[in-house]
Each structure stands twice: as structure tokens, then as C-alpha cells.
Amino acid sequence: MQSPNTMETHTTDRFGDREMDIAIISTGGTFGMQASARGLRPAQVADRIEALLHSSAIPRLTYTVTELAPQIDSANATPMAWQQIVDAIDARYDQFDGFVIIHGTDTMAYAAAAVTYAFSRRDKPIVFTGAQRPLSAANSDGPDNLVGALKHLMQNRPRAVDIYFGGVVVSGTRAIKFSTVADRAFIAALRSHDAEDLPDRAAVEQAASSAFYADIEVPVIRMYPGITARTVSAMLGDDLPGAVLQCYGFGNMPAGTPGLLDAIARASERGQVLVAVTQCFEGAVTLGASEVSTSLADAGVIDGGDMTTEAALTKLHYLFGRGLPSSTVRELVAVNLAGELTRSRQ
Ligand code: ASP
């Protein structure tokens, strides 16, 4: 499956004409995991990466490998784990020409989006990669992914954050994990318009400072036939800053369910920032396209356009993490900060 945002890299032997010094930062994930009686578990990996790169002999590459402690299964990642990656890059930013982040696939799309927001005003290349099968397996995809990520970084020098995985490049705010088994684990989802994808500079200035992903909770509420007002109210809570509503299609939900829209309207009135995204993989939310979705807009829900769930969730964390008031978050969540949102120009 090839979406318009999925770019094949053409691996040639052409590298940049100067040496690049790259910081390889491992956070954990299957890439470096070792077998245990209870299944794969995170393990130290720096020596194995060095052995691998020694035998790959990539021209003009110098690098250092850092393992964040502890190495984790990315299923255990929290917003504070995103902050740990941001801090690790930040601490090395002036010293290196680019960064390769080794990360578990389960939450790589979230981490890549989080890091994209954090570095949206800076332009050194950052590339995430990992593996479906650990380095210890004979058929591991880890070596190709790591070498491919380094080559992508050195040849293409993306000015933002990319995921390189299974020969495919997906931008950091567009990725979703697509397969539990395929080498091409990620695809780029959504993006409804080909409109020029420039971030809103003024909004970026307003939003940006050194990132701080705080330990707050932003629930993702997936709509499904049979969902009740009780469930939605319980998930929204009354002291959480906001939520991502995973709606049907253009931004629909079972609005006829007794109490559901009231629960949502009350949460908006309390100042909770509610963003509608679509459960589909193509297209975008368009509140107002149907009577049901108009009622969501009336209840204060923000149109999340073609943002993925991953990009919307991390964006709310990014904005709330810097202590912005909810009125400012409402404004900024609806504009493009880092390629996560395209809007029709009409
Ligand atoms: N559970 C692993 C992780 O996300 C899966 C992987 O890396 O492929 O860390």
C-alpha cells in the first residue's frame, strides 16, 4: 500500500560530500531485544550497533551510540519518555550533524510526532527507525533499517523528523503503525490536500519554546456503535485538559445517543479542548459536512482536519505541556505547526 506521502528512498552509493557526525540514540524496542523465558525484553545494544556499523563501513560517517536508561519496550512509553528523547537530542544538538533514534515500533509514530513538534523551529535531520525482528534473529530487519536510516539522513538530509522503516520514509507527524509483521511497518495516513504544507510561522513562534512533555493525561476516545454518554463522561473526566475524539468518517459520532452531546458540550464549557479526528486512513474531518458533525461543532468540538490520532494527541500534550491556557491551545491545535495538518485553500 503506497500512500501519496510515502516516499521510497533510492539507495545509491552517493553520500554527502562531507563527513557527517551522527548521534545514534537507542531508546529500546525490538531492535535490540533479547529472548527471555517471558518473551522478548529490552537489552543493551550499543556494542552490537557498533559491530554492525563497523561491518557496513558507510563512507563519511562518524557516529556515537547512546543508550537511554532504561531501554524500554515502547509499549511502556509515556509523554515523559518523549521528553527524555527531546532532552537527549537537545543536549547533543550543537555537537552533531544529525540524529538517528532507535525506537520500538508500537509507539514510534507518537514519539516521532512529539519530537517533530519539539524541534519544529530547528533544522537538523532526525530519523527514527527500529525493527520488527531483533538483531539477534537471523532474519532481522534491524541492520537494513539502521543502515537505511543513516543513508537517508546523509543523502536526503530531511529538515525535520522522518521515520525510515523497511525502505520507506514517512514524515514524523504523518505516520501510523500499519503492520505487526511486514518490514514496511509504517505508512503515512490521511493528508487531505496537496496545499502547500508550510507551517503557520506565527503559530509556531507562539507555541515553541524548549519542549516540555509533562506527565498529564489526554484521553483518546474512539466512537463505536453502542458507546454511551456514561462512558464518554467517564473518559473525559472533569479535570483533564482535553481529549482526542476518534470520530467516524468526516467527523461523525452517535450524536443521537441520549446525553452524549451534552456530555461533550459540558466538557467544552469547562475548558477541555476536544479535537475530532477521523478513524479512516484517507481524507479528513470536515465538521459541518453533515447535520451530526455540525452538532459536534456546536458542542465546541474542534475540527482536527487530516491530523492522525498520533499527531493530534502529541500536539495536545505539546501545547498543554508548556502551560498555555486552554483558549490558546484551542487556537493553536487547529493550525499547522509541523506538517501535521493541511487545510483546503478554498
Ligand atoms: N513492543 C515493541 C516496542 O514497541 C515492538 C517493536 O519494537 O517492534 O518496543
Residues whose N, C-alpha, C, O or C-beta is under 5 A from the ligand:
A	BS01	LIG	G29 T30 F31 I72 D73 S74 A75 H103 G104 T105 D106 T107 A131 Q132
